Amino acid sequence: MAKFEGFPLAAFDFYDALADNNTRPWWNEHKADYTRFVREPLVDLLDELRAEFGDDPHVFRPYRDARFSKDKTPIKDSQGGYIPVEDAIAYYAQVSASGLMVGGGWYAPEGQQVARYRESVDGPIGAELERILAALAKRFEIDGRPLKTRPKGYELDHPRIDLLRNRMLIVSRSYPVEPWVSTRKAFTTVRADWRAIRPLIEWLADNVGPAAPPDRGE
């Protein structure tokens, strides 16, 4: 395992250039740059963090699925990686032309997760989630992809109606391209942010995931 020493400026230059040249021929010519400057540092970062946050890191494929999109460009304009804790619940980091983004949470509802989330928010444990999010709001952006109206079975005057509307729950923080992002400080920054959001990840893992209940027949 190589020690992570930051994302080189060439990683951000790569995405700047990709914005004007998002074609298969350009990608084939510059894929080695992507591998060296983007993918390999991200893999090193996740490998170094796995001992503390989880032992199954993943890096997303760089290719876009454009089958159902009007945008037919073949390559994603960012590269993300994550360490899962439970179904659709993970720690996350991303590199793009804009810089470094760090976050985590419950990023997509699966199976019975939404129902369990709302049941938990509606009960006493919902107060703990309120406290966690109030603390995180001082440093992170919070997104729950909320419903525009109330979820079925809950009244508009429910004291936690804003939380009940959520269909996912993620927090994130973005850092622009600055010299420190290409140094060891990038590692300590990601680690500190992940440590800060750990209470949310643990609450979600305990009360939202997994997607399906355990097989009682096992």
N, C-alpha and C positions, 0 to 999 in steps of 0.2 A: 504494500500500500504506500503510495507516494504521499508525502506531507503536502497539504493544501497551502499554497502561498498567495492566494488571491486570484482574481480573474484578470488576465492581461488586458491592456487597452485594446489589443488586437481583437478581442472577443466583441467589444462594442463597435469597433470599426467594421467587423464582419457584418453585423446587423445593419449598420448604416449603409453599407454597400448593397446588402441584400434588398433593401427597400427600393432601390432603383434597378435591380437586376434579378428579380425573382422569377427565374426561368430554369428549366432543367439543364440546358447547356452551361449556364453560369454556375449552377450548383455543382455539376460534375467537375468543373474546372477548379472550384474552390472548396470542395468537400474536405480536403486534407486540412485546410485552415480551420474549418468548423470543428473537426475532430481534435485538433491540437489545442486550439485557443478557447473553445466553448465546452465541448463534451468532456474532454479529459479532466479539466479543472473541476467541473461540476461533479463528476464521478469521484474525484479525490475528496471533495468537500463532504459528500454524503458518506463515503467510506469512513472518514474520520469522525463523523457525528454518530455513526450507527451504534457504537458502544454505549452511548448515553440515551439515544432516542428510539432505537429499534434496529433490528438486525436484517431488514429486508428492503434496502433502498432501491428505488427505480428511477430511471431517466426516461422521459417520454421520447417517442420517435420524433424526428425533426419534420416529418412529412405531414402535410395537411390532408385531410379527407375532404376533397372538394366536390364529391359526388352530388351533394344536396345544397351546395352553396353557390351564390352568384360569383363569389370571388374564386377564381380558378388558379390562383397562384399556388405552386406546388409545395413551398417550404414555409413553415411557421415562422413568424417574426419574433419569436422568443424561444428560449429553451428552458423547460422546467424539469425539476426532479423532486421526489418526495420520499418520505419514509412513512409507511402506513402503520397505523396503530389498530384500526378496526376497519370494517367495510366502509369505504368512502370517508374515512376520518384519518387525517395525516398531517405531518409537518411538511412544509413546502418551501422551495427556493426557486427563483427564476432569474435568468439573465436575458436582457434585450438591449436594444439601442438606447433605451432610456436609463438603463442602469441595473441595479440589483433590487429584486423584490423578495421579501421574506414574509412568510405567514403560515397559516394552517387552519384546520378546523374540519367541518363536515361539508364537503363540497358538492355532493349530489345525493339526493334521497334514493334509497334502495329498499325494496321490500316493505317491512313494517316500521321502518325507522321514523317516518314522519309521525305516525300514530304514537309511538313510544316517546318521541320528543315532546309532543303536546301533552301527553299524560304526565310526563315528568315536570314540565313547566307549570302545569295546572296544580301540582301538588306541592308539598313543603320544600322539596328539593329545588323547586323553581327559584326560591329566594337566593340560593347559593349561586345559581347562574346569573342572576341580576347583579350580585356583588362582583362576580368575576368579570363580567362585561363592563361594569362601571369602572373598574380599575384599568382594564385594557384600553378603554376609550381614550385614555390620556395619551397613549402612544400609538395606537393602531386604528386603522379604518375598519369598520364592522359592516358586513353585508349579510343579509339573511334572505335575499330574493323574496321579499314578503308578498303575501296576497294583498290585493287592493281592498278586500273586504274581510269580514271575520271568517275564520274557519268554521265549518259546520259543527254545531254542538256547543259553541261558545258565544257568549253575549258580548256586545260592543263595550259594555262597561266593565268587562273583566279587568282586574288590576294589572294583568300581564298580557293584555290583548296584543300589544306590539310584538312581544316575543312569540306569542302563539301564532301569529301570522307567518312566521318564518318557515321556509321550505328547505333551507340549508343554513349554515352559520359558519362564516369564515372571517378571519381577521388578517390584515396585511399591513405592511409598511414598506414604502419605496425609498430607495436611496439613489440619487443621481450619480452619474459617472464622475467620480473624484479620485485623486491619486490613491487614497487609502483602500479603495475597492480592489486594487491590484497588489495588496499587501496582506500580511497575516491578519490584519485587523478585520478583514472580511470574514474570516473564520470566527473570531470572537464575537463579531456583531451578530452573525446568524445564530450562533450558539446562545447568546444572551437573549435574543428575541424568541427563540424556541423555548428557552427556559421560562420566559415571561408568559408565554401562551400555554404552557404545560397544564395549568389548572383547567383551562377550557378544554383542551384535548382529553384530559382524564374524565371530566364531567361528561363530555360527549360519548366517550368510549363506554362509560358505565351506564349511561341512560338512553343512548340512541342506538348504538351498534350492538350486535351485528345485524345484518339485513334480515336474517331469518332466525327464529328462536332455536335453541339447541334441540336436537332430536331426542325426545324423551324416551325413545325406544333403545337408545344406545346404552 
